[in-house]
Amino acid sequence: MSSSYMGENFHSEFDLAKKVIVDASKIVLSSFEKELTIRYKEGELSSSIVTQADEETEKLIRNAFEEEYPAHGFIGEETPEMNNETSWIVDPIDGTLSFSRGLPEFGMAIALKHGP
């Protein structure tokens, strides 16, 4: 499987994403099955919650990508969107409700999109 898109080579971005996932997972796993600070997202269903772990994890991920690739956008689950031609799309804890209940049914989603 090729990691290029229309002549672009994204090997360095993929390598950074792998490193960031390892670093971010430390925050998530250190918070798992612990008492969490939870808030509800405004204007959404009552089951749409955000934990402190979501926010801290997304901040770590966003900072790492912005430091290495300042021209890339960032579309996060918990922070304001900055959509550019090339943008990172991140859900720091996909399955926050399960995570908040101590159920091991959650993950982390990171994607890189190029184009509209």
All heavy atoms as an XYZ file, in Angstrom:
912
protein
N       0.840     -1.177      0.000
C       0.000      0.000      0.000
C       0.883      1.237      0.000
O       1.790      1.368      0.797
C      -0.901     -0.018      1.224
C      -1.913      1.087      1.236
S      -3.156      0.727      2.476
C      -3.049      2.190      3.431
N       0.617      2.155     -0.866
C       1.413      3.363     -0.987
C       0.950      4.427     -0.001
O      -0.228      4.535      0.300
C       1.279      3.912     -2.418
O       1.902      5.161     -2.511
N       1.888      5.229      0.497
C       1.523      6.319      1.393
C       1.617      7.658      0.670
O       1.868      8.680      1.265
C       2.434      6.317      2.616
O       3.756      6.595      2.222
N       1.410      7.658     -0.638
C       1.460      8.917     -1.379
C       0.102      9.244     -1.957
O      -0.724      8.373     -2.192
C       2.512      8.843     -2.488
O       2.168      7.850     -3.411
N      -0.127     10.522     -2.176
C      -1.389     11.012     -2.717
C      -1.048     12.062     -3.758
O      -0.425     13.063     -3.446
C      -2.241     11.612     -1.596
C      -3.556     12.150     -2.078
C      -4.629     11.301     -2.296
C      -3.722     13.502     -2.303
C      -5.833     11.793     -2.730
C      -4.921     14.002     -2.741
C      -5.976     13.147     -2.946
O      -7.172     13.643     -3.389
N      -1.411     11.816     -4.964
C      -1.171     12.756     -6.065
C       0.273     13.259     -6.081
O       0.544     14.445     -6.136
C      -2.153     13.926     -5.982
C      -3.582     13.499     -6.214
S      -4.781     14.829     -6.100
C      -4.171     15.972     -7.323
N       1.213     12.348     -5.945
C       2.616     12.728     -6.017
C       3.207     13.173     -4.693
O       4.408     13.372     -4.595
N       2.377     13.366     -3.670
C       2.880     13.770     -2.356
C       3.351     12.522     -1.603
O       2.761     11.466     -1.719
C       1.784     14.468     -1.538
C       1.316     15.778     -2.122
C       2.338     16.882     -1.984
O       3.133     16.867     -1.024
O       2.351     17.755     -2.855
N       4.390     12.678     -0.842
C       4.899     11.576     -0.034
C       4.654     11.919      1.430
O       5.133     12.930      1.923
C       6.396     11.411     -0.301
C       6.978     10.233      0.420
O       6.535      9.868      1.495
N       7.995      9.653     -0.165
N       3.922     11.090      2.144
C       3.532     11.380      3.519
C       4.224     10.462      4.531
O       3.715     10.240      5.622
C       2.005     11.287      3.669
C       1.282     12.377      2.928
C       0.532     12.081      1.808
C       1.362     13.689      3.350
C      -0.135     13.088      1.118
C       0.698     14.707      2.678
C      -0.044     14.397      1.553
N       5.409      9.954      4.187
C       6.113      9.069      5.113
C       6.438      9.762      6.433
O       6.261      9.177      7.502
C       7.404      8.526      4.492
C       7.179      7.533      3.407
N       6.726      6.259      3.653
C       7.332      7.638      2.058
C       6.598      5.616      2.506
N       6.959      6.418      1.529
N       6.910     10.978      6.396
C       7.284     11.666      7.639
C       6.056     11.959      8.498
O       6.120     11.869      9.730
C       8.079     12.940      7.358
O       7.298     13.860      6.631
N       4.931     12.296      7.868
C       3.701     12.526      8.615
C       3.234     11.234      9.292
O       2.812     11.241     10.445
C       2.587     13.068      7.708
C       2.780     14.508      7.293
C       3.560     14.671      5.996
O       4.298     13.738      5.591
O       3.434     15.744      5.380
N       3.330     10.119      8.567
C       2.930      8.830      9.129
C       3.832      8.460     10.308
O       3.352      7.999     11.352
C       2.972      7.758      8.046
C       2.533      6.399      8.518
C       1.214      6.161      8.890
C       3.440      5.353      8.586
C       0.812      4.911      9.338
C       3.044      4.098      9.024
C       1.726      3.874      9.405
N       5.131      8.688     10.180
C       6.060      8.399     11.273
C       5.738      9.247     12.501
O       5.760      8.751     13.635
C       7.508      8.623     10.838
C       7.998      7.568      9.864
O       7.383      6.476      9.789
O       8.995      7.835      9.167
N       5.435     10.527     12.282
C       5.077     11.394     13.401
C       3.777     10.913     14.047
O       3.678     10.857     15.272
C       4.927     12.849     12.949
C       4.466     13.816     14.050
C       5.486     13.866     15.188
C       4.212     15.194     13.467
N       2.796     10.549     13.246
C       1.512     10.078     13.785
C       1.712      8.848     14.675
O       1.106      8.751     15.746
C       0.538      9.781     12.658
N       2.575      7.926     14.253
C       2.844      6.738     15.072
C       3.439      7.133     16.426
O       3.038      6.600     17.469
C       3.771      5.773     14.339
C       3.116      5.068     13.159
C       3.985      3.971     12.580
C       5.244      4.516     11.943
N       6.041      3.480     11.262
N       4.387      8.059     16.419
C       5.004      8.518     17.664
C       3.976      9.220     18.541
O       3.909      8.987     19.751
C       6.171      9.456     17.365
C       6.852      9.973     18.611
C       7.817     11.099     18.277
C       8.472     11.714     19.488
N       7.581     12.122     20.554
N       3.166     10.071     17.942
C       2.172     10.830     18.688
C       1.142      9.897     19.323
O       0.722     10.097     20.466
C       1.493     11.883     17.774
C       0.254     12.465     18.409
C       2.485     12.979     17.423
N       0.743      8.862     18.606
C      -0.218      7.899     19.156
C       0.348      7.227     20.402
O      -0.347      7.069     21.405
C      -0.620      6.856     18.091
C      -1.532      7.503     17.049
C      -1.285      5.644     18.718
C      -1.769      6.662     15.816
N       1.610      6.847     20.368
C       2.231      6.216     21.537
C       2.244      7.197     22.709
O       1.862      6.849     23.840
C       3.662      5.719     21.206
C       4.403      5.295     22.464
C       3.594      4.575     20.202
N       2.654      8.441     22.459
C       2.693      9.445     23.525
C       1.299      9.740     24.064
O       1.095      9.812     25.279
C       3.336     10.739     23.018
C       4.817     10.589     22.706
O       5.435      9.589     23.145
O       5.356     11.477     22.007
N       0.327      9.909     23.168
C      -1.038     10.240     23.579
C      -1.701      9.088     24.331
O      -2.481      9.313     25.262
C      -1.865     10.627     22.358
N      -1.379      7.873     23.943
C      -1.993      6.720     24.613
C      -1.582      6.643     26.086
O      -2.326      6.105     26.907
C      -1.640      5.420     23.892
O      -0.270      5.111     24.048
N      -0.443      7.207     26.436
C      -0.021      7.221     27.837
C      -0.986      8.043     28.687
O      -1.303      7.662     29.820
C       1.407      7.754     27.956
C       2.437      6.826     27.336
C       3.816      7.432     27.325
C       4.781      6.518     26.571
N       6.086      7.142     26.374
N      -1.462      9.155     28.154
C      -2.452      9.969     28.865
C      -3.747      9.189     29.021
O      -4.320      9.115     30.100
C      -2.722     11.299     28.124
C      -1.475     12.185     28.117
C      -3.907     12.035     28.762
C      -1.601     13.416     27.250
N      -4.201      8.607     27.921
C      -5.468      7.875     27.936
C      -5.398      6.713     28.919
O      -6.279      6.557     29.787
C      -5.834      7.376     26.519
C      -7.082      6.516     26.558
C      -6.030      8.553     25.565
N      -4.371      5.898     28.819
C      -4.281      4.709     29.664
C      -4.060      5.054     31.136
O      -4.533      4.335     32.024
C      -3.191      3.772     29.150
C      -3.492      3.165     27.776
C      -2.317      2.335     27.283
C      -4.774      2.337     27.800
N      -3.379      6.158     31.413
C      -3.181      6.546     32.817
C      -4.475      7.052     33.443
O      -4.612      7.061     34.667
C      -2.081      7.607     32.940
O      -2.527      8.848     32.425
N      -5.436      7.445     32.622
C      -6.729      7.934     33.111
C      -7.798      6.856     33.148
O      -8.846      7.041     33.771
C      -7.228      9.081     32.215
O      -6.311     10.132     32.198
N      -7.548      5.743     32.474
C      -8.557      4.692     32.365
C      -8.852      4.073     33.724
O      -7.946      3.804     34.503
C      -8.101      3.624     31.370
C      -9.122      2.554     31.110
C     -10.379      2.891     30.642
C      -8.833      1.236     31.350
C     -11.335      1.911     30.396
C      -9.776      0.240     31.115
C     -11.029      0.586     30.638
N     -10.124      3.864     33.988
C     -10.637      3.281     35.223
C     -10.313      4.123     36.454
O     -10.222      3.616     37.566
C     -10.149      1.836     35.411
C     -10.669      0.894     34.346
C     -10.247     -0.545     34.559
O      -9.100     -0.795     34.988
O     -11.085     -1.423     34.278
N     -10.145      5.422     36.249
C      -9.936      6.353     37.348
C     -11.116      7.319     37.364
O     -11.872      7.430     36.402
C      -8.633      7.126     37.149
C      -7.414      6.228     37.047
C      -6.330      6.670     37.967
C      -5.228      5.662     38.071
N      -4.250      5.670     37.030
N     -11.257      8.046     38.446
C     -12.312      9.053     38.513
C     -11.979     10.170     37.522
O     -10.854     10.683     37.508
C     -12.418      9.619     39.929
C     -13.632     10.487     40.100
C     -13.894     10.848     41.543
O     -13.618     10.007     42.428
O     -14.357     11.965     41.769
N     -12.952     10.517     36.691
C     -12.723     11.475     35.612
C     -13.530     12.747     35.816
O     -14.639     12.706     36.358
C     -13.138     10.857     34.272
C     -12.407      9.594     33.841
C     -13.115      8.961     32.657
C     -10.961      9.914     33.503
N     -12.972     13.852     35.363
C     -13.727     15.091     35.275
C     -14.464     15.050     33.945
O     -13.841     14.875     32.891
C     -12.784     16.312     35.325
O     -12.038     16.258     36.527
C     -13.557     17.609     35.227
N     -15.793     15.167     34.003
C     -16.626     15.037     32.808
C     -17.455     16.300     32.629
O     -17.964     16.863     33.593
C     -17.567     13.813     32.926
C     -16.740     12.529     32.970
C     -18.575     13.779     31.791
C     -17.561     11.280     33.246
N     -17.586     16.730     31.387
C     -18.517     17.805     31.049
C     -19.312     17.358     29.829
O     -18.909     16.447     29.110
C     -17.794     19.122     30.808
C     -16.975     19.189     29.552
C     -16.406     20.602     29.312
N     -15.491     20.600     28.195
C     -15.843     20.638     26.916
N     -17.118     20.683     26.585
N     -14.940     20.627     25.956
N     -20.432     17.996     29.616
C     -21.280     17.675     28.473
C     -21.078     18.709     27.383
O     -20.945     19.897     27.667
C     -22.751     17.604     28.893
C     -23.009     16.440     29.816
C     -22.892     16.574     31.197
C     -23.320     15.194     29.296
C     -23.097     15.486     32.031
C     -23.525     14.102     30.131
C     -23.413     14.263     31.491
O     -23.601     13.179     32.313
N     -21.044     18.248     26.134
C     -20.887     19.161     25.002
C     -22.141     20.009     24.865
O     -23.253     19.508     24.995
C     -20.648     18.381     23.710
C     -19.320     17.669     23.677
C     -19.106     16.981     22.348
C     -17.805     16.221     22.335
N     -17.550     15.589     21.045
N     -21.946     21.277     24.603
C     -23.070     22.193     24.438
C     -23.849     21.868     23.179
O     -23.268     21.569     22.139
C     -22.566     23.640     24.357
C     -22.081     24.174     25.688
C     -21.742     25.647     25.592
O     -22.420     26.386     24.861
O     -20.779     26.041     26.261
N     -25.168     21.934     23.306
C     -26.030     21.766     22.141
C     -26.099     20.360     21.591
O     -26.587     20.152     20.507
N     -25.593     19.390     22.307
C     -25.623     18.014     21.817
C     -26.383     17.139     22.798
O     -26.791     17.581     23.869
C     -24.201     17.493     21.608
C     -23.458     18.303     20.551
C     -22.274     17.552     19.985
O     -22.237     16.331     20.067
O     -21.387     18.228     19.456
N     -26.581     15.907     22.442
C     -27.281     14.965     23.295
C     -26.563     14.804     24.627
O     -25.347     14.966     24.716
C     -27.392     13.608     22.601
C     -28.109     13.590     21.259
C     -27.981     12.220     20.615
C     -29.568     13.955     21.433
N     -27.301     14.461     25.664
C     -26.709     14.343     26.996
C     -25.624     13.270     27.067
O     -24.802     13.281     27.966
C     -27.794     14.060     28.034
O     -28.427     12.840     27.739
N     -25.611     12.341     26.111
C     -24.571     11.311     26.118
C     -23.275     11.784     25.459
O     -22.299     11.065     25.439
C     -25.075     10.041     25.425
O     -25.337     10.299     24.065
N     -23.266     13.001     24.909
C     -22.061     13.546     24.291
C     -21.212     14.197     25.368
O     -21.374     15.361     25.705
C     -22.420     14.565     23.203
O     -23.099     13.945     22.155
N     -20.306     13.402     25.908
C     -19.487     13.884     27.008
C     -18.046     14.089     26.567
O     -17.605     13.550     25.552
C     -19.531     12.922     28.206
C     -18.927     11.567     27.851
C     -20.951     12.768     28.738
C     -18.736     10.650     29.039
N     -17.352     14.882     27.362
C     -15.925     15.119     27.157
C     -15.259     14.938     28.510
O     -15.722     15.488     29.505
C     -15.660     16.549     26.641
C     -14.172     16.786     26.463
C     -16.398     16.817     25.360
N     -14.188     14.172     28.542
C     -13.433     14.013     29.782
C     -12.176     14.869     29.717
O     -11.752     15.310     28.637
C     -13.020     12.548     30.012
O     -12.047     12.182     29.020
C     -14.217     11.608     29.953
N     -11.586     15.064     30.865
C     -10.312     15.778     30.912
C      -9.264     15.036     30.084
O      -8.419     15.651     29.434
C      -9.854     15.926     32.359
C      -8.609     16.751     32.511
C      -8.246     16.978     33.966
O      -8.973     16.614     34.883
N      -7.099     17.582     34.184
N      -9.345     13.714     30.059
C      -8.404     12.915     29.260
C      -8.564     13.205     27.773
O      -7.567     13.272     27.043
C      -8.594     11.428     29.536
N      -9.810     13.391     27.289
C     -10.044     13.772     25.887
C      -9.310     15.073     25.576
O      -8.591     15.181     24.577
C     -11.540     14.010     25.616
C     -12.365     12.767     25.532
O     -12.294     12.079     24.509
O     -13.116     12.490     26.487
N      -9.526     16.060     26.433
C      -8.959     17.383     26.193
C      -7.432     17.382     26.266
O      -6.763     17.964     25.405
C      -9.547     18.382     27.193
C     -11.033     18.593     26.977
C     -11.717     19.410     28.050
O     -11.261     19.398     29.219
O     -12.723     20.047     27.715
N      -6.874     16.719     27.265
C      -5.414     16.665     27.401
C      -4.773     15.905     26.242
O      -3.726     16.304     25.733
C      -5.027     15.997     28.727
C      -5.322     16.836     29.936
C      -5.033     16.115     31.242
O      -4.454     14.997     31.214
O      -5.386     16.664     32.295
N      -5.412     14.818     25.836
C      -4.874     14.008     24.747
C      -4.907     14.780     23.438
O      -3.924     14.801     22.691
C      -5.666     12.689     24.621
O      -5.594     12.004     25.874
C      -5.088     11.801     23.535
N      -6.034     15.434     23.150
C      -6.115     16.205     21.909
C      -5.119     17.358     21.914
O      -4.506     17.658     20.888
C      -7.528     16.732     21.674
C      -7.638     17.425     20.331
C      -9.058     17.635     19.878
O      -9.838     16.665     19.871
O      -9.373     18.781     19.504
N      -4.920     17.992     23.053
C      -3.956     19.089     23.144
C      -2.545     18.597     22.821
O      -1.816     19.234     22.061
C      -3.999     19.718     24.542
C      -3.071     20.889     24.699
C      -3.193     21.503     26.089
C      -2.228     22.673     26.213
N      -2.287     23.275     27.544
N      -2.166     17.455     23.384
C      -0.842     16.883     23.101
C      -0.701     16.594     21.605
O       0.307     16.941     20.985
C      -0.621     15.607     23.905
C       0.701     14.904     23.676
C       1.223     14.322     24.974
C       0.600     13.807     22.633
N      -1.712     15.964     21.022
C      -1.677     15.605     19.603
C      -1.596     16.859     18.743
O      -0.754     16.963     17.843
C      -2.907     14.757     19.223
C      -2.875     13.404     19.939
C      -2.994     14.568     17.712
C      -4.182     12.629     19.865
N      -2.461     17.820     19.025
C      -2.496     19.061     18.233
C      -1.159     19.796     18.314
O      -0.628     20.234     17.295
C      -3.638     19.956     18.708
C      -3.812     21.184     17.844
C      -5.025     22.001     18.244
N      -5.294     22.978     17.202
C      -6.490     23.338     16.804
N      -7.562     22.807     17.343
N      -6.638     24.224     15.858
N      -0.614     19.928     19.521
C       0.668     20.628     19.683
C       1.781     19.940     18.899
O       2.605     20.615     18.270
C       1.041     20.730     21.160
C       0.181     21.723     21.913
O      -0.492     22.560     21.325
N       0.171     21.615     23.225
N       1.821     18.621     18.936
C       2.872     17.881     18.215
C       2.760     18.109     16.708
O       3.767     18.343     16.034
C       2.781     16.395     18.536
N       1.540     18.032     16.171
C       1.361     18.226     14.729
C       1.624     19.671     14.323
O       2.242     19.928     13.291
C      -0.037     17.795     14.287
C      -0.266     16.304     14.328
C      -1.524     15.796     14.550
C       0.770     15.401     14.140
C      -1.755     14.423     14.580
C       0.561     14.030     14.166
C      -0.708     13.543     14.388
N       1.158     20.635     15.121
C       1.367     22.045     14.785
C       2.843     22.424     14.849
O       3.304     23.244     14.063
C       0.544     22.945     15.701
C      -0.931     22.927     15.358
C      -1.785     23.786     16.271
O      -1.289     24.247     17.333
O      -2.960     23.997     15.929
N       3.569     21.826     15.777
C       4.998     22.117     15.896
C       5.760     21.606     14.672
O       6.620     22.292     14.130
C       5.555     21.472     17.167
C       7.019     21.781     17.402
C       7.519     21.178     18.706
O       6.829     21.317     19.723
O       8.613     20.570     18.686
N       5.436     20.407     14.240
C       6.150     19.786     13.123
C       5.629     20.256     11.763
O       6.397     20.395     10.809
C       6.037     18.262     13.233
C       6.931     17.500     12.302
C       8.402     17.596     12.657
O       8.741     17.823     13.840
O       9.240     17.460     11.745
N       4.323     20.496     11.660
C       3.689     20.872     10.386
C       2.752     22.058     10.593
O       1.524     21.919     10.562
C       2.910     19.678      9.806
C       3.789     18.494      9.509
C       3.824     17.387     10.348
C       4.614     18.497      8.380
C       4.653     16.306     10.081
C       5.453     17.420      8.115
C       5.457     16.333      8.968
O       6.282     15.269      8.699
N       3.306     23.251     10.803
C       2.466     24.419     11.110
C       1.502     24.806      9.982
O       0.481     25.454     10.247
C       3.478     25.538     11.386
C       4.770     25.069     10.833
C       4.734     23.571     10.803
N       1.779     24.422      8.754
C       0.879     24.761      7.646
C      -0.315     23.819      7.540
O      -1.281     24.118      6.843
C       1.652     24.761      6.322
N      -0.252     22.678      8.233
C      -1.372     21.736      8.203
C      -2.502     22.239      9.088
O      -2.276     22.853     10.119
C      -0.942     20.363      8.709
C      -0.053     19.629      7.764
N       0.364     18.349      8.017
C       0.507     19.958      6.583
C       1.141     17.925      7.028
N       1.248     18.902      6.148
N      -3.707     21.935      8.681
C      -4.862     22.237      9.509
C      -5.054     21.169     10.570
O      -4.333     20.165     10.614
N      -6.055     21.401     11.417
C      -6.361     20.444     12.479
C      -7.859     20.454     12.717
O      -8.442     21.494     13.020
C      -5.626     20.815     13.766
C      -5.704     19.752     14.822
C      -4.732     18.763     14.901
C      -6.745     19.727     15.731
C      -4.795     17.776     15.866
C      -6.821     18.745     16.702
C      -5.843     17.766     16.770
N      -8.463     19.305     12.552
C      -9.897     19.144     12.781
C     -10.023     18.172     13.942
O      -9.794     16.976     13.791
C     -10.607     18.607     11.519
C     -10.354     19.541     10.338
C     -12.096     18.413     11.794
C     -10.734     18.961      8.993
N     -10.314     18.723     15.110
C     -10.367     17.910     16.314
C     -11.775     17.763     16.844
O     -12.654     18.575     16.552
N     -11.948     16.756     17.631
C     -13.234     16.480     18.261
C     -13.528     17.496     19.362
O     -14.665     17.840     19.606
C     -13.197     15.060     18.838
C     -14.471     14.600     19.470
C     -15.491     14.066     18.485
O     -15.193     13.950     17.287
O     -16.597     13.760     18.938
N     -12.480     17.996     20.020
C     -12.671     18.812     21.210
C     -12.225     20.265     21.071
O     -12.432     21.047     21.985
C     -11.914     18.187     22.398
C     -12.069     16.692     22.563
C     -13.506     16.191     22.591
O     -14.430     16.975     22.878
O     -13.718     14.998     22.307
N     -11.595     20.640     19.965
C     -11.079     22.004     19.820
C     -11.569     22.624     18.518
O     -12.017     21.916     17.618
C      -9.535     22.001     19.824
O      -9.057     21.128     18.798
C      -8.981     21.546     21.157
N     -11.471     23.948     18.405
C     -11.923     24.603     17.170
C     -11.198     24.072     15.934
O     -10.011     23.765     15.983
C     -11.576     26.081     17.402
C     -11.478     26.227     18.880
C     -10.997     24.904     19.401
N     -11.939     24.000     14.866
C     -11.437     23.445     13.616
C     -10.605     24.470     12.851
O     -10.934     25.649     12.812
C     -12.647     23.029     12.770
C     -12.322     22.446     11.439
C     -13.593     22.000     10.715
O     -14.329     21.166     11.260
O     -13.814     22.509      9.609
N      -9.512     23.997     12.260
C      -8.708     24.792     11.349
C      -8.481     23.911     10.121
O      -7.561     23.096     10.088
C      -7.378     25.188     11.993
C      -6.561     26.126     11.125
S      -5.004     26.617     11.880
C      -4.030     25.140     11.630
N      -9.365     24.029      9.147
C      -9.353     23.152      7.976
C      -8.515     23.779      6.862
O      -8.858     24.832      6.337
C     -10.783     22.904      7.508
C     -10.882     21.804      6.480
O      -9.900     21.172      6.139
N     -12.078     21.578      5.990
N      -7.413     23.135      6.526
C      -6.545     23.572      5.432
C      -6.543     22.516      4.329
O      -7.157     21.462      4.468
C      -5.121     23.799      5.939
C      -5.020     24.988      6.861
O      -5.944     25.784      6.995
N      -3.895     25.108      7.539
N      -5.810     22.774      3.254
C      -5.703     21.806      2.158
C      -5.257     20.442      2.673
O      -5.796     19.410      2.303
C      -4.723     22.329      1.094
C      -4.512     21.407     -0.080
C      -5.702     21.314     -1.038
O      -6.628     22.132     -0.945
O      -5.690     20.410     -1.881
N      -4.260     20.452      3.552
C      -3.822     19.225      4.226
C      -4.131     19.420      5.705
O      -3.693     20.403      6.301
C      -2.320     18.978      4.018
O      -2.061     18.867      2.617
C      -1.864     17.705      4.712
N      -4.921     18.527      6.271
C      -5.352     18.664      7.665
C      -5.355     17.323      8.382
O      -5.678     16.295      7.787
C      -6.774     19.239      7.739
O      -6.835     20.552      7.244
N      -5.024     17.387      9.650
C      -5.133     16.233     10.531
C      -6.566     16.189     11.052
O      -7.129     17.212     11.411
C      -4.172     16.363     11.712
C      -2.730     16.357     11.306
C      -1.919     17.436     11.103
C      -1.931     15.204     11.047
N      -0.668     17.021     10.731
C      -0.647     15.661     10.692
C      -2.171     13.832     11.079
C       0.388     14.800     10.372
C      -1.142     12.972     10.763
C       0.128     13.457     10.413
N      -7.132     15.003     11.118
C      -8.468     14.800     11.677
C      -8.292     13.869     12.872
O      -7.756     12.768     12.728
C      -9.429     14.191     10.642
C      -9.488     15.091      9.396
C     -10.814     13.979     11.252
C     -10.200     14.457      8.221
N      -8.735     14.321     14.057
C      -8.415     13.600     15.289
C      -9.640     13.442     16.187
O     -10.372     14.397     16.435
C      -7.305     14.341     16.071
C      -7.051     13.708     17.421
C      -6.025     14.393     15.254
N      -9.834     12.238     16.668
C     -10.739     11.966     17.779
C      -9.866     11.309     18.839
O      -9.452     10.157     18.692
C     -11.887     11.041     17.359
C     -12.934     10.873     18.442
O     -12.687     11.304     19.597
O     -14.002     10.303     18.150
N      -9.517     12.054     19.905
C      -8.536     11.555     20.866
C      -8.988     10.307     21.625
O      -8.170      9.452     21.946
C      -8.325     12.728     21.815
C      -9.569     13.537     21.692
C     -10.033     13.359     20.275
N     -10.284     10.231     21.925
C     -10.835      9.018     22.530
C     -12.150      8.740     21.815
O     -13.168      9.356     22.099
C     -11.064      9.146     24.050
C      -9.755      9.490     24.760
C     -11.663      7.846     24.603
C      -9.898      9.716     26.262
N     -12.091      7.855     20.855
C     -13.286      7.448     20.122
C     -13.968      6.376     20.962
O     -13.456      5.275     21.107
C     -12.892      6.910     18.743
C     -14.093      6.610     17.878
O     -15.187      7.123     18.174
O     -13.932      5.858     16.904
N     -15.094      6.750     21.548
C     -15.774      5.870     22.496
C     -15.642      6.420     23.910
O     -15.443      5.669     24.866
N     -15.765      7.742     24.036
C     -15.590      8.388     25.336
C     -16.581      7.862     26.372
O     -16.223      7.698     27.541
C     -15.722      9.918     25.207
O     -14.710     10.390     24.315
C     -15.549     10.612     26.544
N     -17.801      7.590     25.974
C     -18.793      7.104     26.935
C     -18.343      5.779     27.545
O     -18.373      5.606     28.772
C     -20.167      6.963     26.268
C     -21.352      6.740     27.207
C     -21.456      7.868     28.228
C     -22.634      6.648     26.397
N     -17.892      4.846     26.721
C     -17.365      3.574     27.238
C     -16.148      3.824     28.128
O     -16.030      3.247     29.213
C     -16.979      2.644     26.093
O     -18.102      2.254     25.365
N     -15.243      4.663     27.658
C     -14.038      5.001     28.416
C     -14.405      5.530     29.796
O     -13.843      5.112     30.809
C     -13.225      6.044     27.634
C     -12.032      6.577     28.362
C     -10.851      5.863     28.407
C     -12.082      7.810     28.989
C      -9.736      6.353     29.080
C     -10.982      8.310     29.661
C      -9.804      7.582     29.706
N     -15.380      6.455     29.839
C     -15.761      7.081     31.106
C     -16.413      6.091     32.069
O     -16.417      6.313     33.273
C     -16.714      8.254     30.855
O     -17.989      7.790     30.436
N     -16.932      5.012     31.542
C     -17.573      3.987     32.376
C     -16.620      2.837     32.721
O     -17.025      1.844     33.300
C     -18.805      3.442     31.662
C     -19.885      4.485     31.524
C     -21.088      3.962     30.809
N     -22.120      4.984     30.784
C     -23.217      4.909     30.074
N     -23.444      3.846     29.310
N     -24.104      5.881     30.106
N     -15.365      2.964     32.316
C     -14.377      1.935     32.622
C     -14.464      0.712     31.736
O     -13.940     -0.341     32.072
N     -15.124      0.861     30.580
C     -15.252     -0.251     29.636
C     -14.139     -0.162     28.594
O     -13.936      0.899     27.995
C     -16.617     -0.214     28.950
C     -17.832     -0.275     29.882
C     -19.117     -0.050     29.097
C     -17.859     -1.608     30.615
N     -13.430     -1.237     28.322
C     -12.307     -1.194     27.376
C     -12.755     -1.258     25.913
O     -12.266     -2.058     25.131
C     -11.488     -2.418     27.775
C     -12.505     -3.379     28.277
C     -13.549     -2.533     28.970
N     -13.686     -0.393     25.557
C     -14.218     -0.349     24.185
C     -14.068      1.062     23.638
O     -15.037      1.774     23.408
C     -15.685     -0.790     24.191
C     -15.841     -2.215     24.689
C     -17.280     -2.605     24.952
O     -18.190     -1.818     24.655
O     -17.490     -3.705     25.475
N     -12.836      1.473     23.456
C     -12.534      2.804     22.951
C     -11.242      2.738     22.156
O     -10.513      1.756     22.222
C     -12.421      3.825     24.093
C     -11.350      3.493     25.090
C     -10.054      3.958     24.919
C     -11.633      2.705     26.195
C      -9.058      3.638     25.830
C     -10.643      2.385     27.119
C      -9.358      2.849     26.938
N     -10.977      3.767     21.409
C      -9.758      3.820     20.617
C      -9.373      5.258     20.351
O      -9.964      6.196     20.892
N      -8.403      5.443     19.488
C      -7.941      6.761     19.096
C      -7.960      6.807     17.577
O      -7.503      5.858     16.932
C      -6.521      6.987     19.619
C      -5.975      8.373     19.402
S      -4.311      8.543     20.113
C      -4.604      8.151     21.829
N      -8.497      7.879     17.019
C      -8.570      7.999     15.566
C      -7.761      9.206     15.108
O      -7.993     10.328     15.569
C     -10.024      8.129     15.119
N      -6.809      8.962     14.207
C      -6.006     10.027     13.608
C      -5.940      9.756     12.112
O      -5.602      8.658     11.699
C      -4.595     10.083     14.183
C      -4.634     10.422     15.677
C      -3.735     11.107     13.429
C      -3.271     10.473     16.349
N      -6.302     10.782     11.347
C      -6.238     10.673      9.882
C      -5.607     11.935      9.329
O      -5.602     12.985      9.969
C      -7.648     10.490      9.313
N      -5.085     11.828      8.128
C      -4.533     12.975      7.412
C      -5.247     13.083      6.091
O      -5.243     12.136      5.310
C      -3.023     12.800      7.205
C      -2.296     13.955      6.517
C      -2.359     15.227      7.347
C      -0.846     13.569      6.262
N      -5.890     14.206      5.862
C      -6.591     14.388      4.589
C      -5.871     15.443      3.761
O      -5.272     16.374      4.280
C      -8.054     14.790      4.813
C      -8.254     16.192      5.355
C      -9.198     16.943      4.467
C      -9.336     18.373      4.935
N      -9.230     19.344      3.880
N      -5.913     15.227      2.457
C      -5.317     16.174      1.520
C      -6.362     16.474      0.456
O      -6.832     15.577     -0.239
C      -4.055     15.592      0.886
C      -3.380     16.543     -0.048
N      -2.624     17.592      0.396
C      -3.366     16.610     -1.398
C      -2.169     18.256     -0.650
N      -2.602     17.681     -1.741
N      -6.755     17.714      0.364
C      -7.789     18.118     -0.592
C      -8.989     18.668      0.135
O      -9.005     18.771      1.353
N      -9.995     19.019     -0.633
C     -11.188     19.648     -0.018
C     -11.908     18.761      0.972
O     -11.800     17.599      1.040
C     -12.098     19.940     -1.207
C     -11.368     19.538     -2.434
C     -10.097     18.889     -2.042
